[in-house]
């Protein structure tokens, strides 16, 4: 088992996904350390933001940082609303409200913007609630999505 500071948060993201989806995040069967694989090697992005009034990102796996072109330190300071264009913000809010009501939403697509203000298309997205595993208090949202390579 490889050590990395975000392990506990990746476990929570996976556990909350499993709670709503009845299965864990997709990981190949031969992988020895699923959480390290999700964090460092997954071909899809995983991000999470907190539940503050203006939520900011609290997690991004290696794929997400590659797509958004931020360092981990920079990304974790970014309000999540700044990951979308002004034209997408209303649709994003509608989606986040739906996740609040339903717990999980599947098959979303949308345009996101990276650090250089370049847009990219996310596909096959899933967004779900993150919660405290003991008392079920909502702590934020997590998302998994794919980006088609150019």
C-alpha positions as CSV (number, residue, x, y, z in Angstrom):
1,X,0.0,0.0,0.0
2,X,1.5,3.3,-1.1
3,X,1.2,6.3,1.2
4,X,-0.1,9.6,0.0
5,X,-1.7,12.5,1.9
6,X,-5.1,12.3,0.1
7,X,-5.7,8.6,0.8
8,X,-8.3,9.2,3.5
9,X,-10.3,11.6,1.2
10,X,-10.1,9.1,-1.7
11,X,-11.5,6.4,0.6
12,X,-14.4,8.7,1.6
13,X,-15.1,9.6,-2.1
14,X,-15.1,5.9,-3.0
15,X,-17.3,5.0,0.0
16,X,-19.8,7.7,-0.7
17,X,-20.0,6.7,-4.4
18,X,-20.6,3.2,-3.3
19,X,-23.4,4.3,-0.9
20,X,-25.4,5.9,-3.8
21,X,-24.3,3.6,-6.6
22,X,-24.3,0.2,-4.9
23,X,-20.8,-0.4,-6.3
24,X,-17.4,1.2,-5.8
25,X,-15.6,3.5,-8.3
26,X,-14.3,1.5,-11.3
27,X,-10.9,0.0,-10.8
28,X,-9.3,-2.9,-12.7
29,X,-9.4,-6.2,-10.9
30,X,-5.6,-6.7,-10.9
31,X,-4.9,-3.4,-9.1
32,X,-3.3,-4.0,-5.7
33,X,-4.0,-0.6,-4.2
34,X,-7.3,0.8,-5.5
35,X,-7.0,4.2,-3.8
36,X,-3.5,4.9,-5.2
37,X,-4.8,3.8,-8.6
38,X,-7.8,6.2,-8.4
39,X,-5.5,9.0,-7.2
40,X,-2.6,8.6,-9.5
41,X,-3.4,6.3,-12.4
42,X,-7.1,6.5,-13.3
43,X,-7.8,7.5,-16.9
44,X,-10.8,9.6,-15.6
45,X,-10.9,12.7,-13.5
46,X,-12.1,12.7,-9.9
47,X,-12.7,16.1,-8.1
48,X,-14.4,17.1,-5.0
49,X,-15.5,20.4,-3.4
50,X,-16.6,21.3,0.1
51,X,-20.1,22.5,1.1
52,X,-19.3,26.1,1.9
53,X,-21.5,28.8,0.5
54,X,-19.0,29.4,-2.3
55,X,-17.5,25.9,-2.5
56,X,-13.8,25.4,-3.4
57,X,-12.1,22.3,-4.5
58,X,-10.7,20.0,-1.8
59,X,-9.5,17.2,-4.0
60,X,-8.3,16.4,-7.6
61,X,-6.7,13.3,-8.9
62,X,-3.8,13.3,-11.3
63,X,-6.1,13.1,-14.4
64,X,-8.1,16.1,-13.2
65,X,-5.0,18.2,-12.6
66,X,-3.8,17.3,-16.1
67,X,-7.1,18.5,-17.6
68,X,-7.4,21.6,-15.6
69,X,-3.7,22.4,-15.9
70,X,-3.3,23.5,-12.3
71,X,-0.9,22.4,-9.7
72,X,-2.5,20.6,-6.8
73,X,-1.8,23.6,-4.5
74,X,-3.4,26.0,-7.0
75,X,-6.4,23.8,-7.6
76,X,-7.3,23.4,-4.0
77,X,-7.6,27.2,-3.6
78,X,-10.0,27.4,-6.6
79,X,-13.7,28.1,-6.1
80,X,-15.4,25.3,-8.1
81,X,-17.6,27.9,-9.9
82,X,-14.5,29.1,-11.7
83,X,-14.1,25.7,-13.4
84,X,-17.0,26.6,-15.8
85,X,-17.6,29.4,-18.3
86,X,-20.1,32.1,-17.4
87,X,-22.4,30.5,-20.0
88,X,-22.3,27.2,-18.3
89,X,-22.8,28.4,-14.7
90,X,-26.6,28.4,-14.7
91,X,-26.7,24.8,-16.0
92,X,-24.0,23.8,-13.5
93,X,-26.1,25.2,-10.6
94,X,-29.2,23.4,-11.8
95,X,-27.2,20.1,-11.8
96,X,-25.8,20.8,-8.3
97,X,-29.3,21.4,-7.0
98,X,-30.4,18.1,-8.5
99,X,-27.6,16.3,-6.7
100,X,-28.7,17.9,-3.5
101,X,-32.2,16.4,-4.0
102,X,-31.2,13.0,-5.4
103,X,-27.8,12.3,-3.9
104,X,-26.3,11.3,-7.2
105,X,-26.7,12.3,-10.9
106,X,-25.4,10.3,-13.9
107,X,-24.5,11.0,-17.5
108,X,-23.8,14.7,-17.4
109,X,-21.7,16.5,-19.9
110,X,-20.5,20.0,-20.1
111,X,-17.8,22.5,-20.9
112,X,-15.1,23.2,-18.3
113,X,-12.2,25.7,-18.5
114,X,-8.6,25.2,-17.5
115,X,-6.1,27.5,-16.0
116,X,-5.3,29.0,-19.4
117,X,-9.0,29.8,-19.9
118,X,-9.2,27.0,-22.6
119,X,-12.4,25.0,-22.7
120,X,-12.7,21.3,-22.8
121,X,-15.6,18.9,-22.9
122,X,-16.3,16.5,-20.0
123,X,-18.4,13.4,-20.7
124,X,-20.1,10.5,-18.9
125,X,-20.0,12.5,-15.6
126,X,-21.3,11.4,-12.3
127,X,-21.7,13.7,-9.4
128,X,-22.6,12.5,-5.9
129,X,-22.8,13.8,-2.3
130,X,-19.8,13.5,0.0
131,X,-20.9,13.0,3.6
132,X,-19.4,12.3,7.0
133,X,-19.4,8.5,7.3
134,X,-20.5,8.5,10.9
135,X,-23.3,11.1,11.1
136,X,-24.2,11.4,7.4
137,X,-23.7,15.2,7.4
138,X,-23.2,16.5,3.9
139,X,-19.6,17.8,3.5
140,X,-19.6,18.5,-0.3
141,X,-19.8,16.9,-3.7
142,X,-17.6,14.7,-5.7
143,X,-17.5,14.1,-9.4
144,X,-16.0,11.6,-11.9
145,X,-15.8,12.5,-15.6
146,X,-14.0,11.6,-18.8
147,X,-12.3,13.9,-21.2
148,X,-11.8,12.9,-24.8
149,X,-8.2,13.2,-25.8
150,X,-7.6,15.6,-28.7
